[in-house]
Amino acid sequence: MVMRVGGLASGMDIEAMVDKLMKAERIPLNKLEQDRTKLEWKRDAFREINSKLTELDDLMFEMRKSVAYNAKNVSSTKEGAVTATANADVANGTYQIRVNQLASTAINVSTNTVKSDVQLVEGDEIAFNTINEKGEEVPHTYTIQKGDTLTDVLKKISRDDNNVRMFYDEQTEKVIMETTRTGNYRDGAEIQFDNNSFLANVLHMDMDKESGGTNAKFEYNNSGLIMESKTNSYKINGMTLEFKQETEGKNVSLTVTNDVDASYERIMEFVDKYNEVVEALNKSQLEERHRDYPPLTAEQKKDMSENEIELWEKRAKSGLLRGDTTISNGLFNLRSSWYEKVDTGGEYTTLTQVGIETSKDYLDGGKLIVNEKELKTALRENPADVQNLFTNSDEGNSRGLIQRLEDSLETTKEQISEKAGSILTPSLESYTLGKRMKDVDDRMESLEDRIAQAEARYWNQFTAMEKAISRMNQQSAQLMSQFGGGM
């Protein structure tokens, strides 16, 4: 530990002098800190680009699905009774549905009134059986606790996983107990209990009075075959039917057509995300680089306002990725993915045939421009060939546009990851910029040791000077004392 003497003998401000000397010593360290900050900024800028590429990649997964190009719309002549949705592979046309019966829940109601403040006996058990999917009885037992009210008990039963809910109706002063699922799971009552049970004696329920549950019953396309469903929903031939009301012996017509608007919106969602990525890549190459605006040190920030710091760092971060070959090559490869023909054997072999082209303005970086009328016409008249143009999975000249784009995208993402890693990257040494940051860290650590040694040396030198001056002052005082004494 260095003993510091602060200028008592010399009268000089030693601490201020050492501080100035140390500022000069720290100049190389400040430069390294700025280099470290710039590397972090560059890494983060690369990762932000990769994040956008990943978002596009995720959307491209959706673009490989048939529904993106061949979405279906199903209209009903009586939406209050029957509606439906259809998969992309459902053939266009009209389908007839006749609903003879809706699925309903099993329900039981008190035969006599029940007072809401009915006195419950601690320790009494409420027992009943329900029926599972296999038609087997499942027992349920609930014990009345001290202080429980009727409302407490009904809530406890309803919240349990037992396919049953119970509640008290104040208008009729009766308890209602029903299944939470529709459908008929057995002949006879689905909620079973003894005639001498809590449900019978206290809540005045009669198992023989239960009504429901019933299955939905419907006829498909006048086939004469009555189909059943335990719910008011049924999947058939790629369609999901939803029953809302019996049709009173009449058919409801469901008409399946291509949902051009839905397909168009899906494609436009992809186009917008692609253009957003292109803009980010292109902007990184066009940003002006301000070499006179290095990252601020902590000392510099002390004398600046938040607004000044923000404006400075905006310029300092500008153009960090400018001229980077990974970005520029990635942008070129993305654009190139759209240009070549796709040998699908179908009507459409190029992007322009379906109303999509790349921007002619070179400053746009190759953004996609969509002619809404032409794209919708293609989706309406030949959605299958539009899909093949984008998603054909063959290799070579037959490879679809989305597949080609994904190949380019993956290459760029991998190259960026090699340079900048990701938030999941375990160590600095596993990516290029991280290695450079680690090297700067090691150099900073070594330089900090040398700076500490320099500071100690300065203090030792000034301390030695102070001691020498102090001794000289003492000797001078002694001499003066002797001369004074002899006169």
N, C-alpha and C positions, 0 to 999 in steps of 0.2 A: 504494500500500500504506500502510495506517494504522500509524503507530508507536504502540504501546500502552505507556502508563506506568501501572503498577499500584498507585498509592497510596503510593509511597515518601515523598513529601513530606507528604501530608495524613494519612497513617496510616489511610485508609479502604480497605475491600475493594472496589476499583473493579470488579473482574471480577464479583463477586457482584451489585453494583448494576446493571451492564450486563445481566447475565443476567436479572434481574427485569424490567428495562425491556423487554428483548426478548421475554419471555414475554407481556407485554401487547401488544407489537407483532404477535406471531404468532397472537393470538386469531382475527382474521379469516381467516388462512391455515388454521388448524386447522379452522375452520368450512367452508371450501372443500374441504379434504381429506375431511371427513365427508360433504359433499354428493357428492363424486366417488365415494366408497365406496358410498354409498347408490344412486347411479345404476348402478354396476357390479352390485350385488346385484339391483337391479330388472331389469337386462338379463339376468342369469343366470337369474332366476326365470322370465322370459318364455321364454327359450330352453329351459329344462327342460320347460315346458308344451308348447312346440312339438315337443320330442323325443318326448313321450308321444303327441301327435297324429300324428306321423309313424309311430310304432309301430302305432297303430290303423289308419292309412292303409295300411300294408303288409299288415296282416291282412285288411283289406277287399278287397284284390286277390285273396287266396285265397278270400274269400267269394263272389266273382263266378264261381268255377269250379263246374261241375256236380257235381263229386265231393263238394263240401261238403254237398250235399243228397241226393245219389243215390249214395252210396258202395256198393260191391258186396262181398259176401262170397262166396267160392267154397269149397265143401266137396267133399272127395274121398272116394270109397268105399275108396280105397287110397292114403293119403298117402305111404306108403313107395315108391310107384311113380310117381305123377303128382300134382302140385299145380298151382295156377293162381291168377293174379290177374286182375281184370276191370276195364275202364274203366267210367265211369258210364253210358255209352250201350249197354252190353251188355244184351240182353233177358234177363229172368229165365227160368230153365228149366234143363233137364238136358242135358248134352253128353257124348257117348261118345268115349273115347280108348283106342286099343289100341296099345301100344308094342311093336314087333317087334324093334327093335335100338337100343341106346344108341350115342351118339357116343363115340369113344375116340381116344386119342392113338396116334401111330405110335411103336413102341418097338423097340430093338435091344439085345441083351445079348451080352457076350463068350461065345464058344463054348468057350474054355478059361480056366483060372484065370490071374489077373494078380496078381503080387505088389505089395503097396502101396508097396514101396521099389524098384520097378523103376527101373533106371538110365536116365535120359533124356539125350539128346545135344543139347548146345547148338547152336542153329541149325537143328535139324530142324523141318519144317513139318507142321502138322496141317491138312489141307484136306478140306472136304466141301461139298456143295451142299444147300440146302433149296429148297422150292417156295413161291413167294409166292401171293397171292390169285388172280392171273391164271393160275396153273399154270406160271409161268416159273421156271427155275432161278436161284438166287441163290448165288454162291460165297462161302465164308468160309475165311479162312486165318489161322492162329495160329502164331507162331514161338516155339520153346522158348528161354527165356532162361537164362543161367548161374545155377545154384542152384535152378532150378524143380524141384518135386516133382510127383508125379502129382496130388496134391490141388490144388496151385497151378494146374496146367493145366486141370483139370476145372472149378475155380471160375471161371477166366478165361473159359472158353467159356460157362458157365452165366449169367454176369453180362452177357454181350454181348446186343445186340438181334438175335437170330438165330432166335427161335422154338424154341430147343433148350436142354435142360438135361442135365447129365451128373453122375453121382456114383459113388462106389466103395462096394460092399457088402462089408463085412469078413467076414460069415458065409460068403458063397459065393465070395469073392475074385474077383468079377467087376465089370466096369464096365457101368453101365446108361446108355443114351443114348435120350432120348425127346423128342418134340415138346411144346411147352408149350401147344399148342392141340389141340382135338379136330377130327375131320373128315377126309374123304378129299379130297386136293387133286390127286391124279393116280393113274393106274394104275401099280402097282409101288411100289418103295421111295420114300419121301419124303425120306429122308436118304441122299444118294448119295455114294460115295467109291470110289477106285480099289482094286483088289485088292492093289496093292503100296504102299499108303499106311500112315501111322502107325496109323490106326484098325484096319487089317487086320493089320499085322505085329506091332505092339506090344500093342494092346488086344484082339487076336483076335476082331474083329468081321467078320461075313459079311453083306454087304448083302442077300443073298437070304433071310436069316433074319429080316428085319424083319417085325413084325406090326402090324396097324392101319394108319393111322388109318381109322376108319369114321365114316359119317354116322349120325345118329339117323334111324330110320324108324318112322313111325306112321300109323295110319288114323284119320280124323276122322268121327264120326257115321255109322259103318257105310257110308260112301260107296263103299267098294271102291277108292278112290284112295289109293295109298301116297305119303305126303309125306316129304320128307327135310330134314334140318337138319345143318349142320356142327357145331353145338353141341347140348347137351341142353336147349335153350330154343327156343321157337318162338312167334311172335306170329300169331294168327289170330282174325279176327272180334272184335277188341277185347279178346281174352284173351291173356295171356302164359303159355304152358304151360312147365312145368319137368319134365323126365323124369329119374327117379332109378333106375328099375329096369324091366326088360322085364316085360310083363304076361302072358307065357306064353299068348298066343292069346286072352286074355279082355279084355273091356272094363272100363275104369274110368269110373265115372260122376262127372262134375263138375257140381255143382248151384249155380247162380248165384241169389242172393237179395239183397234190399236189406240193407245193413249199417246198420241203424238206430242202433246204438250208436256206430259210427264217425262218422256224420253228426251225431248229437247232441253228441258230444264236440267236433267242429269248431265247431259253432254256439256251444257253451258257452265255448270258448276265445275266440271273438270277443266274446261277452257279457261275460266277465270283463275283457277288455282295455278294452271300452267303459266298463264301470263304474269301472275304475281311472282312466280319463281324466276321467269325470264327477266322481269324488271329488276329483281334483287341482284341477280347475277350481272346483268348489264350495268346497273348502277355502280356496282363495286369496281367495274373497269373504267367507268367514265368520271368517277369522283376526282376532283382536284386534290393533289397532295400538297400539304402546307408544311414544308420542311422547317420553316421558322417557328413552328408551334410544337415543340416537344412536350411530352407529359410534364405536368407541374409536380414539383416536389412538395412535401408537406410544409416546408418553410415558406415556399412561394404562396401556397394557398392561404396562409395565415393573414396575408396582407391583401386578400382579394375577397370580393363579395361572392355570394353563391351564383348570382347571374353572370358575373365575370368569369368565374370558374367554368360554368356550363358552356358559355360561348367559346372560351379557349379550348376546352376539351372537344367540342364539336369540330373545330378546325383540326385539332391534333389527331382525331380519329379518322378524318376524311382521307380517302385514298389508300387506306392500309393494305387493301388487297389488289390495288391497281397493278396490272401487268402480271398477275399471277397466272401461270400457264394452266394450272388445274381448273381454274374458273373459266378462263377464255376457251380452253379446249372443250370443257364440259358444255358451255353455251353453244359452241359450234356443233358438237355432236347431237345436242337436243334438236337444234334446227334441222340438221341433216336427216334425222329420223323420219321427218314428214315428207321428204321430197321424192324418194324413189317409189316406183310402182309396186303394188302388192298383187302378185299373181294368184288371185283367189278363184278364178274361173267364173266369177260372178259379174254383175253389171258394173260394179264400182271397183276401180283399181287405183285411183288417186284421190287425195284429200279434196282437191278442187271440185271433183264430180259431185260431192255431197255438200257443197257450199262453204267449204272452209279453206282458207289460204293464209300464208304468212304475210305479215305487213311488209309493204315495199319501202317503208321508211327505215333506213339502216339504224337510226337512233333508237328504234323500238327494240332492237335486239332479236327480232324474229317472233314477235307476238302473233298469236292466231287471231284472224279476223273471220267472223261468222256471218254468212248471209242467211238470215232466219228463214226466209221463204224457201230457198233452195234446200236447206237442211231438213225442214219440216216435210217438204215434198218427198225427199228421199226416204225419210222415216215412215211416211204414210204409205208409199208405194212399194218399197222393198226394204223393210227393216232388217231382214236376214242378211242381205248383202252389205248393208251398212255395218252390221255387227262383224261380218267376216273381214271387212276392210280394216277394222280396228283390232280385232281379237284373234284372228287366225293364228293357231299355235304351231303351224308348220315351220320348218327352217328355211333358210335361204330367201329367195325372192318371194316366197309365199308367206313369209312371216308378217303378222299383222302390225299395224302402226303402234299400237299400245305396247306390244311385245318388244318392238325395236326401241321405243322410247325407254322402256324399263331397262333394257340392256345398257343404254347410254347412262341412264340415271344411276344404276348400281355402280358402274365404273367410277363416275364422278364422286359418289358418296364414299366409296372405299378409299379413293385417293385423298379426299379431304380428311377422312378419319385417320389415315396414316400421318397426316400433317398435324392435325389438331386434336385427335382423340375425341372423347365424349365425356359427359358428366359421370359415366360409369367406368371410365378408364382408370385402372388401379394406381398407376404411378406416372410421374413425369417422364420417365425414361422409356415409356412404351409408345411415344409418338414424337415426331421430329421437333415441333416447337417446344415440347416438354423437355427434350434433351437440351435444347438451347437455354431454356429457363433454368434448368438444373445447373448448367455450366455457369450461368450468370450468378446463381445463388452461391456456388462454391467460390467464385471470384470475389463476391461481396463479403462473404464470411472471412476470407483471407485478408481482404483489404481492411475490414473492420478491426481485425487483430493488429494490423500494422498502424492503423490510425490510433488505436488505444496505446500502442507502444510510443508513437510519436508524441501524444499528449503527455504521457508520463515523462518522456525525455524533456519536453519543454518545461514542465513543472520542476523537474529535477534541476535543470539549468538555471531557471529563475530563482529557485530556492537557494541554490549554491551562491548565486549572485547576491541575494539578499543577506545571506549569512556573511559573505565576504564584506559587504558594505557595513553590516552591523559591527563586525570585528574592527574594521577600519575606523568607524565612528567611535568605538570604545577606546581604541588606541589613541586617537586624536584627542579625545576628552582627557585621557590620562596625561598626555604630553602637555596639554593646555593647563592642566591642574598643577603639574610640576613647575612649569614656567611661571605660573601665577604665584606659586608658593615661594619662589626664590626672589621675588621683586620686593 
